[in-house]
């Protein structure tokens, strides 16, 4: 199962995981990227993300009859993004609620709920896999641009970069993560002063 993922990672120059690690989950994150704009026309600055995480591990190709084909697997993030409603409590500006961003914990059709992704007050990316009692407090180790063929998302803004993340300290049960096969999430650009949220 891991060998195909490694081929995909090396094709876009993300480092392969250390040999001593074991694949635990293949989460599908469904949410928004947040950006800050100092003024109209300014360069958007990424300030975090909010997403519900679903456990897509059993859908990875070649495991059993319920697994997806390789083509279905690659298109899964785009299919979910283009056909589903972002599972966040939204505010009137399209961003997430500041006081209660996450709705009731539930599965996404046939993909079981796994946890939440958010940034804490210090700006650390958190992957709280509460369904598995695991937590990754992450730091970026490496990044590459998403391939030109990556889905631009329903708003046509483009796919966010692919990332290799490591433990920033304080993690439990998880030490690394990859963000790959992204769909959408690039900022719309600074059309106004304030924040911009993109799915």
trRosetta pair geometry for C-beta under 8 A, 3 or more apart (Angstrom, degrees):
i j d omega theta_ij theta_ji phi_ij phi_ji
1 4 7.2 -60 -173 26 34 101
1 5 7.5 23 143 -7 64 111
1 23 6.6 -125 100 63 115 158
1 60 5.8 67 -153 119 108 144
1 62 7.1 -171 -97 79 71 113
1 63 6.9 29 -93 -76 118 100
2 5 5.5 -62 -159 41 47 114
2 6 6.1 48 148 -26 78 104
2 23 5.2 -167 -82 -32 108 134
3 6 5.6 -54 -149 32 33 112
3 7 6.7 36 153 -21 65 100
4 7 5.7 -51 -153 31 36 112
4 8 6.6 34 150 -16 66 104
4 61 7.3 -18 52 62 174 110
4 62 7.9 144 -19 13 144 139
4 70 7.7 -131 -162 -115 147 110
5 8 5.7 -57 -152 38 34 111
5 9 6.2 33 151 -21 68 107
5 23 7.7 123 32 -99 156 139
5 178 7.8 148 177 51 117 155
5 180 8.0 142 -156 55 89 153
6 9 5.5 -53 -145 36 34 112
6 10 6.2 26 160 -14 68 106
6 16 5.2 33 -142 -126 102 113
6 17 7.8 -101 -96 22 97 84
7 10 6.2 -58 -144 40 27 103
7 11 6.4 36 155 -29 61 106
8 11 5.8 -52 -151 26 29 117
8 12 7.3 -3 161 7 60 105
8 180 6.6 109 128 164 120 151
8 181 7.9 -2 165 -53 147 96
9 12 6.7 -83 -162 49 30 88
9 14 4.5 -83 -168 69 90 105
9 15 7.6 -35 155 85 122 22
9 16 6.0 130 95 -93 134 63
9 164 8.0 80 -156 -81 120 111
9 178 6.6 -78 -102 -132 121 155
9 180 6.8 -94 -91 -80 78 153
10 13 7.1 44 -163 -80 40 28
10 14 7.4 -100 -75 57 31 63
10 16 6.3 -7 -64 -59 99 101
12 144 5.1 164 153 100 96 150
12 147 6.3 -103 -98 -54 124 96
12 162 6.0 55 119 50 144 154
12 180 7.7 149 53 -131 143 111
13 144 5.3 131 71 -86 97 147
14 142 5.8 150 -137 102 71 125
14 144 5.8 -117 -59 5 82 121
14 162 6.0 -95 -54 124 134 116
14 163 7.8 99 -119 149 130 11
14 164 4.8 154 -166 -48 106 115
14 178 6.6 96 145 -133 155 115
14 180 7.3 -114 10 -80 159 116
15 141 7.2 -67 33 121 129 124
15 142 5.8 121 1 11 100 156
15 164 5.6 73 43 -137 88 174
17 21 4.9 -82 159 55 125 133
17 176 5.8 164 -123 86 106 151
17 178 7.9 -98 -57 -41 105 114
18 21 5.3 97 67 -9 84 101
18 176 7.8 145 15 -14 92 151
21 175 6.6 -130 -112 61 121 117
21 176 6.3 -36 -121 31 166 120
23 26 7.4 6 -179 -54 115 86
23 57 8.0 149 146 -130 107 112
24 132 7.5 117 157 173 118 158
24 134 7.2 117 139 -80 153 176
24 173 7.6 126 -138 154 168 92
24 174 6.5 -118 48 -101 150 91
25 55 5.7 -82 -150 -128 108 91
25 57 5.5 -96 -145 -55 50 122
25 114 6.4 118 -164 -147 147 147
25 129 6.7 174 7 -129 164 147
25 132 6.8 -123 -56 -29 136 163
26 55 7.4 93 64 -165 58 56
26 56 5.0 -76 104 78 97 84
26 57 4.5 138 27 -87 90 60
26 59 7.8 -122 85 54 128 85
26 60 5.8 105 16 -58 162 118
27 53 4.3 -20 -164 -166 129 109
27 54 6.6 129 -159 62 68 38
27 55 6.4 -42 -101 -96 62 47
27 56 6.8 102 -156 17 14 90
27 114 5.4 -130 -113 74 101 156
27 115 7.5 -52 -119 44 138 97
27 127 7.5 -177 21 -161 166 124
27 129 7.5 -121 -74 -99 134 109
28 53 7.1 142 68 -158 43 56
28 54 4.6 -25 59 63 98 97
28 55 7.8 -106 15 -20 84 4
28 56 4.3 75 -29 -28 109 129
28 76 6.7 -90 -113 135 134 120
28 77 6.6 -166 -148 -92 98 76
28 80 6.6 97 165 6 134 168
28 108 7.5 -103 87 54 125 147
28 111 6.2 -27 39 178 135 154
29 51 4.0 38 -175 144 98 153
29 52 7.4 154 -150 76 55 37
29 53 5.4 -26 -94 -99 71 74
29 54 7.9 -179 -77 20 25 72
29 117 5.5 -10 -128 11 125 145
29 179 7.6 -28 21 -127 140 100
30 51 5.8 140 63 -160 30 96
30 52 5.6 -24 63 60 89 86
30 53 8.0 163 18 -90 71 28
30 54 6.8 23 0 -3 113 112
30 80 5.9 -95 -97 138 124 127
30 81 7.0 -166 -131 -83 89 70
30 84 6.9 -21 -160 92 145 135
30 86 6.4 -169 154 -135 89 62
30 87 5.8 63 102 18 116 103
30 108 6.8 107 9 -90 154 157
31 49 6.2 107 101 169 124 91
31 50 4.9 -143 -179 103 135 57
31 51 2.8 -135 5 -95 132 65
31 52 6.2 143 -63 8 102 58
31 86 6.2 96 -129 -163 32 106
31 87 7.3 -62 -85 57 71 75
31 88 5.9 81 -135 -45 84 126
31 96 7.8 -6 -166 -64 101 133
31 117 6.8 -153 18 63 152 103
31 199 7.0 -142 130 -122 25 85
32 49 6.6 -173 96 -151 48 69
32 50 5.7 9 52 54 86 87
32 51 7.3 180 22 -72 43 74
32 86 6.3 49 -48 -168 93 152
32 88 6.6 -72 0 16 110 157
32 95 7.0 -175 117 -139 159 56
32 96 6.3 -173 42 -36 132 103
32 185 7.6 162 -159 -120 38 77
32 197 4.5 18 169 -179 139 102
32 198 6.3 142 -157 68 84 30
32 199 5.1 -57 -95 -80 75 69
33 46 6.7 -51 178 -132 108 99
33 48 7.9 173 -159 102 53 37
33 49 4.9 -31 -109 -100 56 98
33 160 6.0 147 -67 -71 154 143
33 185 4.2 87 -11 -166 131 89
33 186 7.5 16 63 -72 151 15
33 187 7.3 -104 105 -64 117 67
33 197 7.1 162 77 -153 43 55
33 198 5.2 -20 56 62 94 88
33 199 7.9 163 12 -94 73 23
34 46 7.4 100 83 -160 55 59
34 47 5.1 -65 110 70 100 89
34 48 4.9 -1 52 68 117 77
34 49 6.3 -170 9 -84 82 38
34 50 7.2 52 -28 -4 115 90
34 95 6.7 59 -111 -136 106 111
34 96 7.9 -78 -69 17 121 103
34 195 6.0 -15 -168 -170 97 117
34 196 7.4 148 -157 79 49 48
34 197 5.3 -19 -101 -100 71 80
35 44 3.9 7 175 -179 141 114
35 45 6.2 139 -162 66 78 39
35 46 5.7 -48 -101 -97 77 42
35 47 6.2 134 -128 10 21 90
35 187 4.3 14 -18 -97 165 125
35 195 6.6 147 79 -159 49 64
35 196 4.5 -17 63 60 104 96
35 197 7.6 -176 21 -76 73 34
35 198 7.3 21 -2 1 114 106
36 44 7.1 140 62 -160 37 65
36 45 4.8 -28 58 63 91 99
36 47 4.8 71 -23 -36 104 134
36 194 7.6 -104 -147 149 62 26
36 195 5.7 -35 -101 -101 57 72
36 196 7.9 -167 -75 19 14 78
37 40 7.5 51 158 -81 128 29
37 42 5.3 143 -163 62 75 112
37 44 5.8 -38 -80 -104 85 71
37 45 7.7 170 -76 18 36 79
37 190 3.6 148 -138 -125 127 105
37 191 7.8 -65 -127 33 175 41
37 192 6.7 108 84 86 145 45
37 193 5.8 -145 105 -131 96 34
37 194 6.1 5 55 53 97 39
37 195 7.1 176 14 -92 83 19
37 196 6.1 62 -25 -18 116 109
38 42 4.6 165 52 -128 85 175
38 45 7.8 52 -27 -1 93 120
38 190 7.6 -21 41 -137 54 153
38 193 6.7 -28 149 -133 24 90
39 42 4.7 104 54 -33 71 118
39 190 6.7 63 88 153 40 140
39 193 5.3 -10 -109 -88 39 99
40 190 5.9 174 -142 130 27 95
40 191 6.6 1 -132 -179 85 23
40 192 6.1 -5 -86 -103 87 27
40 193 6.6 -62 -37 -43 66 73
41 189 8.0 0 -114 168 34 102
41 190 5.8 -72 23 83 12 108
42 190 4.5 5 53 36 72 173
43 190 7.2 -36 -7 -13 4 126
44 187 3.7 -127 79 138 169 176
44 189 6.5 -133 -30 -126 118 25
44 190 5.5 179 -67 -52 78 87
44 196 6.1 -61 -126 44 130 134
46 187 7.8 -137 -79 -44 71 116
47 119 7.6 -151 147 57 57 159
47 123 7.9 -87 -162 -121 61 97
47 195 7.3 -80 43 -125 140 105
48 118 7.1 21 177 -173 119 58
48 119 3.5 -111 -127 15 115 139
48 123 7.2 -127 -74 -136 101 63
48 125 7.7 170 -135 -94 74 75
49 117 6.3 -10 104 122 106 109
49 118 7.2 -144 90 -120 58 36
49 119 6.7 98 35 -27 57 102
49 125 7.4 20 40 -123 103 104
49 185 7.8 0 -115 -149 123 119
50 88 5.9 85 117 -111 122 142
50 96 4.8 -24 57 -18 160 162
50 101 5.2 -83 -160 161 153 147
50 102 7.7 -143 -178 -65 113 83
50 116 7.8 -23 -162 -173 72 99
50 117 7.0 158 -154 90 27 71
50 118 5.3 20 -110 -103 71 85
51 88 8.0 -72 -108 -60 31 117
51 116 7.1 156 85 -161 51 56
51 117 4.3 4 55 52 96 111
51 118 7.8 -168 28 -62 58 58
52 87 4.5 -36 13 85 143 126
52 88 7.2 -164 -24 -65 100 75
52 102 6.7 126 -82 -135 95 99
52 108 7.6 141 108 -52 124 118
52 113 7.2 -56 175 -134 110 88
52 115 7.9 175 -163 98 54 32
52 116 6.1 -38 -112 -105 51 68
52 117 7.9 -138 -62 19 7 80
53 113 7.8 87 85 -169 59 56
53 114 4.4 -71 115 74 97 106
53 115 4.6 -3 55 64 122 72
53 116 6.4 -150 7 -76 95 14
53 117 5.7 98 -49 -26 109 96
53 127 6.9 69 -54 -156 157 90
53 129 6.8 -69 89 -100 146 74
54 107 7.0 90 -132 -151 109 61
54 108 4.8 -60 -89 20 153 120
54 111 4.1 57 159 133 133 115
54 112 6.5 148 -163 80 79 36
54 113 6.2 -57 -110 -105 70 32
54 114 5.7 137 -143 3 14 100
55 58 7.5 52 130 4 94 90
55 111 6.7 176 63 180 50 79
55 112 4.9 -16 45 73 107 94
55 113 7.5 21 1 95 92 17
55 114 4.1 125 -49 -68 87 118
55 131 7.2 -107 -34 84 127 145
56 59 4.7 -53 -174 37 80 120
56 60 7.1 106 132 -47 83 75
56 76 6.8 113 -150 151 150 156
56 111 5.5 -15 -85 -138 75 121
57 60 6.2 -33 -169 -9 40 112
58 63 6.5 -130 -156 88 53 156
58 64 7.8 -28 -169 37 89 109
58 66 6.4 0 149 100 106 119
58 67 7.1 -125 158 -87 57 72
59 66 7.3 -80 -101 132 58 85
59 67 6.0 130 -166 -138 32 53
59 68 4.9 32 174 -11 90 105
59 73 6.9 158 133 -106 94 86
59 76 7.0 109 128 -105 143 153
59 111 7.0 -33 -27 -100 137 98
60 63 6.0 78 77 -24 81 121
60 67 6.2 -41 83 -141 39 109
60 68 7.4 -42 -127 39 9 92
60 73 6.5 62 -134 -124 46 135
61 67 5.3 121 -126 155 28 119
61 68 5.7 -70 -73 82 75 67
61 69 6.1 38 -111 -167 116 19
61 70 4.9 -12 -55 -69 167 61
61 72 7.9 136 -76 58 102 92
61 73 5.2 -87 -32 -33 102 143
62 67 6.0 -102 29 129 26 163
63 66 7.8 -40 84 66 103 77
63 67 4.4 140 41 -67 85 134
64 67 5.7 128 52 -17 49 100
68 72 3.8 -132 -173 94 110 117
68 73 4.5 149 94 -62 125 75
68 76 6.6 -98 -67 -65 177 119
69 72 4.6 92 49 8 78 103
69 73 6.9 -137 91 -10 39 87
70 73 5.5 -53 -147 32 31 116
70 74 6.5 29 159 -17 65 104
71 74 6.0 -54 -148 35 31 107
71 75 6.5 11 159 -2 64 112
72 75 6.1 -71 -147 49 29 100
72 76 6.5 59 151 -60 65 86
73 76 5.7 -26 -156 -16 32 118
74 181 6.5 -143 -145 -128 55 118
75 78 5.4 -65 -165 51 65 110
75 79 5.3 71 138 -32 89 106
75 151 7.8 94 -138 -46 66 132
76 79 5.7 -58 -140 37 27 112
76 80 6.3 24 164 -17 65 106
76 181 7.5 29 57 153 91 140
77 80 6.0 -59 -149 37 28 107
77 81 6.1 23 157 -16 65 113
77 151 7.1 -174 96 40 96 130
77 181 5.3 152 -5 136 135 96
77 182 6.7 -115 141 -145 163 19
77 183 4.2 170 124 -1 106 119
78 81 5.7 -58 -142 41 30 111
78 82 5.9 17 164 -10 67 115
78 151 3.6 129 -99 -31 124 169
78 153 7.7 -132 -124 -90 78 43
78 183 4.2 -180 -80 -117 68 149
79 82 6.3 -65 -140 44 22 102
79 83 6.0 -11 171 8 62 120
80 83 6.6 -78 -137 50 20 90
80 84 5.3 -20 -177 15 64 128
80 108 7.0 34 -143 156 123 142
81 84 7.0 -55 -101 47 12 89
81 151 7.3 156 58 113 137 140
81 153 5.9 -78 149 -131 144 76
81 154 6.2 -153 142 -22 93 99
81 183 4.9 -161 12 105 152 128
81 184 5.7 179 180 13 154 132
81 199 6.4 169 -152 145 102 103
82 151 7.8 -98 -39 179 118 144
82 153 7.9 -173 -69 -159 82 41
82 154 5.4 153 -110 -74 67 98
82 183 8.0 -83 -30 157 91 142
84 87 7.6 -19 149 -41 119 89
84 108 6.9 13 -135 -159 162 113
86 90 7.4 83 82 -62 114 117
86 199 4.9 -117 -75 -107 135 143
87 102 8.0 26 132 -146 89 66
87 103 6.1 -108 178 34 81 117
87 108 7.1 -106 -42 -88 145 107
88 96 4.6 -68 164 -111 135 105
88 97 7.5 -171 160 14 90 82
88 101 5.5 -24 -159 177 103 81
88 102 6.7 -52 -125 -97 69 43
88 103 7.0 -172 -133 -14 19 92
89 96 6.6 77 72 -161 61 75
89 97 4.2 -19 106 1 105 127
89 100 5.5 -2 59 108 155 85
89 101 5.8 -161 49 -151 89 26
89 102 7.0 -34 4 32 98 8
89 103 5.6 136 -48 -64 89 80
90 94 6.2 -27 -168 -149 123 27
90 95 6.8 145 -152 84 75 27
90 96 6.2 -70 -107 -106 50 40
90 97 6.8 154 -176 -36 2 77
91 94 7.4 -36 70 31 70 20
91 95 5.3 -7 39 68 109 79
91 96 6.8 49 -7 119 91 14
91 97 5.4 136 -58 -89 87 52
91 98 7.1 23 -57 -14 139 79
93 194 8.0 -93 -163 132 156 140
93 195 7.5 90 123 75 144 96
93 197 7.6 108 115 17 92 114
94 197 5.5 -172 116 63 89 110
95 195 6.1 32 -76 110 148 126
95 197 4.0 146 -102 -21 72 143
96 101 3.9 35 162 -133 124 108
96 197 6.9 166 -11 -131 73 157
97 100 4.9 -19 110 64 139 63
97 101 5.0 -169 61 -84 76 51
98 101 7.4 29 -96 -57 12 96
101 118 7.5 128 72 -102 147 130
102 105 7.8 19 154 -70 117 70
102 116 5.7 -48 -94 -107 148 136
103 106 7.7 -40 110 17 104 104
105 113 5.2 115 179 171 87 163
105 130 8.0 -89 -110 77 148 126
105 131 8.0 165 -175 -67 135 102
106 113 5.9 158 111 -52 11 132
107 110 7.4 -18 154 -160 127 7
107 111 6.2 169 -173 83 90 46
107 112 4.9 -52 -111 -120 112 39
107 113 5.1 -109 -80 -25 52 79
108 111 4.6 -14 68 63 94 104
108 113 7.5 119 -13 -74 75 65
112 131 7.3 157 142 179 108 164
113 131 5.9 154 110 -60 80 142
114 129 5.5 -34 160 -140 92 86
114 131 5.0 -110 -143 37 36 130
114 132 6.7 -1 -158 -12 85 107
115 127 6.7 84 102 171 136 66
115 128 4.9 -163 -178 100 119 59
115 129 4.0 -116 -26 -112 150 35
115 130 4.9 136 -114 14 92 70
115 131 5.9 -128 -54 9 77 88
115 132 7.3 -68 -43 23 120 90
115 134 8.0 -98 -52 67 154 79
116 126 7.9 17 103 108 85 100
116 128 5.0 0 58 58 83 106
116 130 7.3 19 10 -2 88 111
117 125 7.1 -3 -170 -174 95 92
117 126 6.8 168 -150 88 48 59
117 127 5.3 -9 -103 -105 86 68
117 128 7.5 -176 -81 22 35 71
118 125 7.9 174 98 -150 26 54
118 126 5.5 -13 67 59 69 105
118 128 7.5 -9 25 4 95 112
119 123 5.8 -9 177 -147 121 36
119 124 6.5 154 -156 71 71 34
119 125 5.6 -40 -97 -94 79 51
119 126 6.7 154 -109 9 23 85
120 123 7.3 -53 71 14 65 17
120 124 5.0 -3 37 54 106 91
120 126 5.6 79 -36 -31 94 126
120 137 7.9 -13 -3 -132 133 101
124 137 5.5 8 155 -170 133 91
124 138 7.0 149 178 56 81 54
124 139 7.4 -47 -137 -74 88 73
124 168 5.6 -151 -143 80 119 162
125 137 7.8 143 82 -163 52 43
125 138 4.3 -36 80 62 103 110
125 139 7.8 166 36 -77 98 28
125 140 7.9 79 10 -49 134 81
125 165 6.9 -80 79 -136 137 145
126 135 7.2 -26 -164 -165 90 93
126 136 7.3 153 -158 84 43 59
126 137 5.9 -14 -105 -107 75 64
126 138 7.3 -172 -83 12 24 87
127 135 7.0 155 84 -159 62 44
127 136 4.1 8 51 52 109 103
127 138 6.4 55 -5 -28 103 121
127 174 7.0 -74 86 96 121 155
127 177 6.2 98 -9 -49 163 164
128 135 5.6 -2 -116 -115 59 87
129 132 4.5 -17 139 46 113 107
129 133 7.5 -32 101 43 84 17
129 134 4.2 -4 67 68 120 91
129 135 6.7 -153 30 -74 76 39
129 136 7.5 50 -9 -2 106 89
129 173 7.8 -110 64 89 124 122
129 174 6.8 97 12 -28 135 144
130 133 7.0 32 -159 -80 39 39
132 173 7.2 -162 129 124 103 148
133 172 7.6 -71 149 121 70 122
133 173 6.9 90 108 -7 71 161
134 172 5.9 -157 -145 99 49 78
134 173 3.6 -104 -118 86 96 127
134 174 4.8 89 167 -23 120 106
135 170 7.5 -57 115 132 121 81
135 171 5.8 -161 102 -147 74 56
135 172 4.5 43 40 37 95 95
135 173 7.0 86 25 40 55 95
135 174 6.8 -164 76 34 23 108
136 165 7.2 89 154 120 133 124
136 167 6.8 -108 -149 -100 80 70
136 171 4.9 14 -123 -128 46 120
136 174 4.2 -68 -64 98 101 122
136 175 7.5 -164 -116 -79 101 7
136 176 7.9 -175 -134 -42 136 1
136 177 5.7 102 138 -24 172 126
137 167 6.9 55 67 -157 72 64
137 168 4.8 -96 124 57 87 100
137 169 6.4 -52 88 73 127 48
137 170 4.4 18 20 76 150 104
137 171 5.1 -142 25 -66 76 75
138 165 4.1 -2 -162 176 126 128
138 166 6.9 126 -150 66 71 29
138 167 7.2 -65 -108 -104 47 27
138 168 5.8 62 129 -14 11 107
138 171 7.8 69 -65 -80 55 124
138 177 6.3 -59 -101 36 135 118
139 165 6.7 148 68 -158 32 77
139 166 5.7 -31 61 67 86 80
139 167 7.4 2 19 102 94 19
139 168 3.9 120 -34 -82 101 98
140 143 6.1 -7 -172 -44 124 108
140 163 5.9 -78 -128 -154 95 117
140 164 7.6 92 -162 73 60 55
140 165 6.0 -48 -100 -103 44 74
141 164 4.8 -64 68 105 105 95
141 165 6.3 160 6 -119 92 18
141 166 4.7 73 -49 -11 124 109
141 176 8.0 -27 3 -133 143 102
142 163 7.2 153 85 -158 54 52
142 164 4.2 16 52 42 96 116
143 161 4.8 31 -175 149 109 139
143 162 6.9 154 -155 81 59 50
143 163 5.1 -17 -102 -104 83 71
143 164 7.4 -144 -66 21 43 72
144 161 6.4 163 80 -165 32 95
144 162 5.2 -13 62 60 86 101
145 161 5.7 -67 -109 -112 34 85
145 162 7.6 26 105 16 14 85
146 150 3.9 -40 155 8 119 163
146 158 7.6 158 56 166 127 85
146 159 3.8 -94 98 103 167 115
146 160 6.5 91 -30 84 128 28
146 161 6.0 -144 -30 -114 78 27
146 162 5.7 122 -88 -31 65 87
146 182 5.2 -98 -96 57 137 112
147 150 5.2 128 63 -31 70 92
150 158 7.8 63 89 -173 106 63
150 159 3.5 -73 125 22 127 160
150 181 7.7 177 -128 -152 101 34
150 182 6.0 24 -171 74 138 75
150 183 6.7 -151 171 -93 87 52
151 159 6.1 97 69 -68 50 116
151 183 3.9 2 74 -131 116 97
151 184 6.7 -31 114 -30 92 72
152 155 7.9 -119 137 77 89 53
152 156 4.8 22 129 -142 130 44
152 157 6.4 158 175 52 87 35
152 158 5.1 -28 -135 -84 83 34
152 159 6.4 -98 -100 -33 35 74
152 183 7.7 -1 51 -165 13 66
152 184 6.4 57 144 -85 36 63
152 186 7.9 -54 -155 28 72 118
153 156 6.7 -127 74 -39 73 18
153 157 5.8 -21 58 39 126 84
153 158 7.3 -24 16 46 105 16
153 159 6.9 151 -29 -80 95 61
153 183 5.4 132 -78 150 73 74
153 184 1.9 83 -82 -87 136 107
153 185 6.4 159 -58 -11 150 54
153 186 7.7 -176 16 24 134 79
153 198 7.3 85 114 164 163 100
153 199 6.4 169 -167 104 129 65
154 184 6.6 -6 17 -85 61 145
154 199 6.9 4 38 87 108 108
155 184 6.5 89 36 -140 88 118
155 188 6.8 -67 150 -86 135 101
155 198 6.3 -119 56 -149 148 93
155 199 7.0 116 -6 55 118 76
157 184 6.1 67 52 -151 96 73
157 185 7.1 -150 87 62 120 23
157 186 4.3 -164 137 72 97 85
157 187 6.6 -162 -174 84 135 17
157 188 5.7 -81 -104 -82 126 56
157 198 5.3 -55 46 -159 166 142
158 184 7.4 103 80 -130 25 34
158 185 7.8 -77 93 62 60 61
158 186 3.8 1 71 17 96 148
159 182 4.4 133 -175 103 102 97
159 183 5.7 -46 -107 -113 103 22
159 184 6.3 -1 -97 -6 57 18
159 185 6.6 41 -151 39 40 99
159 186 6.8 18 50 -26 10 106
160 179 7.6 -31 103 138 112 130
160 182 4.9 -107 58 173 76 155
160 184 7.5 2 -13 108 86 38
160 185 3.8 -49 -27 96 114 128
160 186 5.8 175 -74 -63 64 67
161 179 7.9 69 102 93 64 115
161 182 7.4 56 74 15 16 159
162 178 7.3 2 -180 -180 93 91
162 179 6.0 -172 -151 95 49 70
162 180 4.7 35 -140 -106 114 67
162 182 6.4 -153 -79 -6 68 114
163 178 6.9 169 88 -157 58 48
163 179 4.2 27 42 39 97 107
164 176 7.2 -14 -176 -170 80 110
164 178 5.8 -16 -105 -106 61 78
165 176 6.4 152 87 -161 61 59
165 177 4.6 -10 61 61 113 86
165 178 7.2 -173 20 -82 81 27
165 179 7.0 58 -16 -13 115 95
166 175 6.9 -10 -156 159 68 72
166 176 5.4 -22 -106 -105 59 82
167 170 7.9 176 -175 47 93 51
167 171 4.4 -102 -131 9 105 137
167 174 7.9 162 -85 109 99 62
167 175 4.8 -50 -39 -150 121 66
167 176 7.2 -73 -29 -65 78 54
168 171 7.5 110 41 -37 60 102
171 174 5.7 -103 178 73 121 70
171 175 6.2 145 99 -99 149 48
174 177 6.9 28 165 -55 121 100
179 182 6.4 40 153 -68 92 110
182 185 6.3 -69 178 25 117 137
184 198 6.6 -151 164 150 96 98
184 199 5.7 14 127 118 144 53
185 198 5.5 127 -149 106 27 104
185 199 6.9 -44 -80 167 61 19
186 198 6.4 -65 75 114 30 160
187 190 7.7 8 154 -49 134 61
187 196 5.3 78 -148 98 96 136
187 198 5.8 -163 -106 -14 34 141
188 191 6.4 -36 116 -11 112 116
188 196 5.6 -139 35 -170 96 135
188 198 6.0 170 -31 -83 82 119
189 196 7.8 167 63 -116 24 172
190 193 7.6 34 -173 -86 107 39
190 196 7.1 -128 -99 -29 52 137
191 196 7.7 105 26 -94 87 127
